[in-house]
Amino acid sequence: MLSFLEGGGNCAELIRGADWVGHPLGPPETWSAVLKTTTSTMLASHFPQCLLWGPDGLMLYNDAYAPLMGDKPCAVGRPVGEVWSDVWGEIGPIFDRAMAGESTFFKDMELHTERHGFAEQAWFTFSYTPVRDEFGKVLGVLNTVIETTDTILAKQRIELLNGELAHRMKNTFSVVNAISMQTFGSKSGSDSPQRRFADRLAALAAAQDLLLHGSFGRVPLREAVSGTLSPHLPHKDALVLDGPPLVLVGKQVFGLVLALHELATNAVKYGAFAREGGTVTISWQGGRPRSDDPFELTWRESGVGAVAAPERAGFGTRLVTRALPMEFGGTAEIAYGEDGIVFTLRSTMKTIEG
């Protein structure tokens, strides 16, 4: 007679063994077809679920949901507002909305609960879905939920460690810069060895900041480009960015930031950023992430006039044409054209994310 409870695990046995005499739900064998069917589906799920039945939200839940209650006593058949009184101020209105016919979803909601006998912060991602009969009347609410507390706390710890690491790295860069000033002497002209070294060190620090504040070492390509070039721009219209959302990782970010710094330094001295009306357009194209589809990034100056190739390649040129493509597993070239420098990086999408 209670075949709808078959395969429902420990929580199904709690339902079987509960005293339903005088209970608003009545004995399980007398439950409506929709309540039996929904309960059976909920009990069979390996995802944490709780069925809240009627205007009081009488609780029926599965084995995956039970651990979320901590040390709370058995809640089978009890009103949800009584069981979760410690957080009812937050979830009560959500339950009311669901009983009024509104489906809801919340990601990483913070709740202050006392489920283990003491106050604690916990985070949950969950949905409330109205359960209706054949006439469309809302009879209850299905709560599907996962606890994300461990994930949130791990992210917070990483952010704390990244902040400490960023502070230590900045101190290290400052020390290295001070050493360079002592080593190179007091000459500090815009083209002095000390100034070039300091600028490159600053670019390296900027790349470090991008990585530390990114998501686990992942930085959007557009953010890496705009963040690197913004200090060099004579005005906002001097830079045009065009390309789809792509994500770079680790060494790619360092390589690109340092290469863009070299190109921007040259543009400030001799190129588009030194000319009224000069512009730099950085465009990129890609295909499917982690595939053999081609990837191409281009730096193109305009409003500069003809540019002659240098007699010999300096460190900056070697960094742009040799070091950067190594990080992308591709090739790079600089063309000195009729209207400024054109730099092109070519690779595949194997190491690039969408």
KADAJO-V843152 format. One record per backbone hydrogen bond with DSSP energy under -1.0 kcal/mol. CO is the residue of the C=O (numbers start at 0). NH is the residue of the N-H. If there is no record, write none. Layout:
BEGIN
co = <CO,CO>
nh = <NH,NH>
END
This chain:
BEGIN
co = <1,2,4,8,9,10,11,12,19,26,27,31,32,33,34,35,36,37,38,39,47,48,49,50,51,52,53,56,57,58,59,61,64,65,66,68,74,77,78,79,83,86,86,87,90,91,92,93,94,95,96,97,103,105,108,110,112,113,114,119,121,122,123,124,125,126,127,128,130,130,132,136,138,139,140,141,142,143,145,147,148,149,150,151,152,153,154,155,156,157,158,159,160,161,162,163,164,165,166,167,168,169,170,171,172,173,174,175,176,177,178,179,180,188,191,192,193,194,195,196,197,198,199,200,201,202,203,204,205,206,207,208,213,216,217,218,219,220,221,222,223,224,225,228,234,235,237,239,241,245,246,247,248,249,250,251,252,253,254,255,256,257,258,259,260,261,262,263,264,265,265,270,271,274,278,279,280,281,282,284,292,294,295,296,297,298,299,301,313,314,315,316,317,317,318,321,322,324,330,332,334,336,339,340,341,342,343,344,345,346,348,348,351,352>
nh = <4,5,7,12,13,14,15,16,22,29,30,35,36,37,38,39,40,41,42,43,144,61,142,59,140,57,56,79,52,76,50,65,67,68,69,71,77,58,82,83,86,89,90,91,94,95,96,97,98,99,101,100,127,125,123,121,119,116,70,112,110,147,108,145,105,143,103,141,138,139,135,132,53,130,51,128,49,126,124,151,152,153,154,155,156,157,158,159,160,161,162,163,164,165,166,167,168,169,170,171,172,173,174,175,176,177,178,179,180,181,182,183,184,191,195,196,197,198,199,200,201,202,203,204,205,206,207,208,209,210,211,212,215,249,214,247,223,224,225,226,227,228,229,231,237,238,279,281,283,220,352,218,251,253,254,255,256,257,258,259,260,261,262,263,264,265,266,267,268,269,270,273,274,277,301,239,299,241,297,295,348,346,284,344,282,342,280,278,317,318,319,320,321,322,323,325,326,329,345,343,341,306,336,300,334,298,332,296,330,294,289,351,289,246>
END
